[in-house]
Amino acid sequence: MSATSSTIVNLPDQKTATIPKKNYITAEDGLLSWLLTGDHKRIAMLYLISITFFFFIGGAFAGLIRLELLTPQADLVASDTYNKLFTMHGIIMVFLFLVPSVPATIGNFVIPIMIGAKDLAFPKVNLLSWYLYMVGGLFTLAALVLGGVDTGWTFTTPLSTHYLNTHVVTAGLGVFIIGFSSIFTGLNFIVTIHRMRAPGMTWFRMPLFVWSNYAASIMMVLGTPVLAITLVLVVLERTIHIGVFDPTLGGDPLLFQHLFWFYSHPAVYIMILPGMGVISEIISTFSRKRVFGYSAVAFSSVAIAIFGFFVWAHHMFIMGISNYSALVFSLLTMLVAVPSAIKIFNWSFTMQKGSVTFETPMIYAFGFLGLFTIGGMTGVFLGALGMDIHLTETYFIVAHFHFVMVGGMLMAFLAGVHFWWPKMTGRMYPESLSKLAAVTTFIGFNLTFLPQFILGYLGMPRRYHSYPAEFQVLNVLSTAGATVLGIGYMLPMIYLAWSLKYGAVAGNNPWQATGLEWQIQSPPLTENFIETPVIDYEAYDYEWLAHKTEQEVTTVG
Amino acid sequence: MDNAIAVAPDTHAEDHHHAALPQLRHHFETEEQQREAGTFGMWLFLLTEIMFFGGMFFAYLLYRNWYYDAFVVASNQLSIPLGGTNTAVLITSGFFMALGVWAAEVRKKGLLVLFLVLTIAFGAVFLGIKYVEYHEKWEKHHVPGASYDIKEFVNPHAYGLNEKPLPPDMAQKTQIFFSLYFAMTGMHALHMIIGIGLLFWLLARAQRGDFSSGYVAPIENFGLYWHFVDIVWLFLFPLLYLINRHPV
């Protein structure tokens, strides 16, 4: 860490600083100008508001689940209600929060700017994807209001097709529709990244955030349609009784598992890859160094996308797949750890001898590094066949994927929201309060989920609403942690809303970062750039930044 | 290849006739870039469609290997004359679509409208014949569900079928075949219906003269979609209708 300065934040003089009068927010007025917009930045804000809404609904269910598990007896909710709680928690958090979280909000906002484009290639498709998201979300809420669904988020057959009388069809259609929103986002990103880059913006000059979203988009485009057809077949099986997965007709429920996880395992990487992109940007900016091994980090994203498609059967080790295929899938699962580790090591080396400062996004990024590493390592445990048989369907699994999804992805999402908040809104969030929130989240998270590893190892199964009395101490710890975690998530919600009006004016480049998005005004103009930028420098080139005055791109008041 | 698109604006400054086109959307530098982005997007979308149908083709592969006898007998229940006619009808529809793209490229509005109408007409004939086939399956109780009947497969000679009798548990598996038949051809038909809806929209725009001045991207990209739907059928027809047509 630099001895002379503990922060890189460089704000304009607050007495004279103003938000530029002309920007994408003030460009047009009225609700319709937002609901019919083609501007990627406005659509990103629509997404940000909607996914925050669904996050808090999903979070409320998590709170109820943890409250029920405070005591060994079933005293808060009935077992059926408990099943519905964890199902809705899963569906909302996976499909309505995690999958679109970083790509549809931050990605939508900054990817076109990062590559020097005026917008995504298909603005109308982008807007359509938000509407599909909302319609899918409404279906999910309808399933909830009408009485819920209790299949678990995995829609496992034949439970979902034959044995339940809940709103599987409504929820299934909801997920089907949200899937198309995700497909269209991915498609838009891929075409934009291929065809819309500014002059001089070669593939290896792109920020790593763009690379990782590109890799995630490939998975969205190739994986999601398989989920779509699987859900169609489930819905058809429930409604008109065709028999593709029905064992009484000779159908194979395991086929459902294969098709479902062919999407849903890559979906894990769809969720985490954009988060990894956020971390690359932040670590580089707050270390004042180019990301160590830029091309290794870029290719590791693509490698994760490729390997990610060939590991799905590790969800079926106990379901009677052949031992030989279990062996192969176990090996492939462990291989995914390699590109993930490449990223972690490269980020660590980026910080080595860098001028590390500890602004809020960096604190979240540190949280990500530690928690994702634990989540990833426990994934290797679960990829090992013997361990998997002991640990599968226990709280160990629950803790593992929450470390990756919440400890990894949610930390990355919050890191990114803080990092780009000055660009999105033109104002800073309150620094010390946000540091407190970041630390609170980290502590709350560990208190919630570390005990669950032990619970799972001791044999507490997931998806039960009561448990033997000897597990109570660890469960109480976990519930207490969830409360702290809840506060950690409420805080940003409140102070970010506060900062919209009262935050300090951020100026164009509060972090003194190199990305193209930091060279334009905050909040940006509707078409981002006054004139198309010409790129003749590498990403994260902090020397170039020092000479930037010669090639100032744009500032308009 | 990609860098060729991301050229600096000043190198294209002389191409004023490009930028003058009203169809050029504000966020593209050149019409060339816009056209390539559109086509690329359509190809990617077709890739997602391959994955979508791929799930069902995978299920087909699995069950055909497991229940081959049931699949053969059930497949023989499908009508080759109707299926064959439909194949020809659909290829003809695709042919007119291709002519439509050509007509748009040579800026002949009347021809374009004519070819789009013919594309729609042949598409509608396909769906009509498909309806006849579905109706026949309904009457013979070959639609999966409560009214499904395996008697013809257990005792084919009593119903005048020249087939090997199947034991009841294998005969039950014919229901899997028909489940896949309806799921696959149903999804294909749904794509046709959506396609015909889009064709009517393109027809209205063609009549308005939108594609008479060299702007052909929507026609071209829709053509890709329509041919994709044709190609799906060219896989469905042999896989569903022609499994093993040798008499016993």
Contacts between the chains, C-beta under 8 A, distances in Angstrom:
chain1	res1	chain2	res2	distance
A	117	B	27	6.8
A	118	B	26	6.9
A	118	B	27	3.9
A	119	B	26	7.9
A	119	B	27	3.8
A	120	B	27	7.9
A	121	B	27	8.0
A	121	B	37	4.4
A	121	B	41	6.5
A	122	B	37	7.6
A	122	B	41	6.1
A	123	B	25	7.7
A	123	B	27	6.9
A	125	B	41	7.7
A	183	B	48	5.5
A	187	B	41	6.0
A	187	B	44	5.0
A	187	B	45	6.2
A	187	B	48	7.3
A	188	B	41	7.7
A	190	B	44	6.0
A	191	B	37	5.3
A	191	B	40	5.2
A	191	B	41	4.7
A	191	B	44	6.7
A	192	B	37	7.9
A	194	B	2	5.8
A	194	B	40	6.3
A	195	B	2	7.3
A	195	B	5	5.6
A	195	B	33	6.2
A	195	B	36	5.9
A	195	B	37	4.4
A	195	B	40	6.2
A	196	B	6	7.7
A	196	B	27	7.8
A	196	B	28	7.9
A	196	B	33	7.5
A	196	B	37	7.1
A	197	B	2	7.2
A	197	B	6	4.5
A	198	B	6	6.2
A	199	B	6	5.5
A	199	B	7	6.0
A	199	B	8	4.1
A	199	B	9	7.9
A	200	B	6	7.7
A	201	B	6	6.4
A	202	B	3	6.5
A	203	B	2	7.6
A	221	B	44	6.0
A	221	B	47	6.5
A	221	B	48	5.4
A	222	B	47	7.1
A	222	B	48	7.3
A	222	B	51	5.6
A	223	B	51	7.5
A	224	B	48	7.2
A	225	B	48	4.5
A	225	B	49	7.0
A	225	B	51	4.0
A	225	B	52	3.8
A	225	B	54	7.7
A	225	B	55	7.6
A	226	B	51	5.4
A	226	B	52	7.3
A	226	B	54	6.8
A	226	B	55	4.9
A	228	B	52	5.9
A	229	B	52	5.1
A	229	B	53	7.3
A	229	B	54	7.9
A	229	B	55	3.8
A	229	B	56	6.0
A	229	B	187	7.6
A	230	B	55	5.9
A	232	B	183	7.6
A	232	B	187	7.4
A	233	B	55	7.7
A	233	B	56	7.6
A	233	B	59	7.7
A	233	B	183	6.4
A	236	B	183	6.3
A	240	B	144	7.4
A	240	B	145	6.0
A	241	B	144	6.0
A	241	B	145	4.1
A	241	B	146	6.8
A	242	B	144	4.6
A	242	B	145	7.5
A	242	B	178	7.9
A	242	B	179	3.7
A	242	B	182	6.2
A	242	B	183	6.1
A	243	B	144	5.6
A	243	B	175	5.3
A	243	B	176	5.7
A	243	B	179	4.7
A	244	B	59	5.6
A	244	B	176	7.0
A	244	B	179	5.2
A	244	B	180	6.6
A	244	B	183	6.7
A	249	B	144	7.6
A	249	B	172	6.2
A	249	B	173	7.3
A	249	B	175	5.0
A	249	B	176	6.0
A	249	B	179	7.5
A	250	B	63	7.6
A	250	B	66	7.5
A	250	B	67	6.3
A	250	B	169	7.9
A	250	B	172	6.2
A	250	B	173	4.4
A	250	B	175	7.5
A	250	B	176	5.3
A	251	B	63	7.8
A	251	B	176	6.0
A	251	B	179	7.6
A	252	B	62	7.1
A	252	B	63	7.9
A	255	B	58	8.0
A	255	B	59	6.0
A	255	B	62	6.2
A	258	B	58	7.9
A	259	B	55	5.2
A	259	B	58	7.2
A	259	B	59	7.7
A	262	B	55	8.0
A	527	B	26	7.1
A	527	B	27	7.1
A	531	B	9	7.6
A	532	B	8	7.2
A	532	B	9	5.3
A	532	B	29	6.8
A	534	B	8	6.0
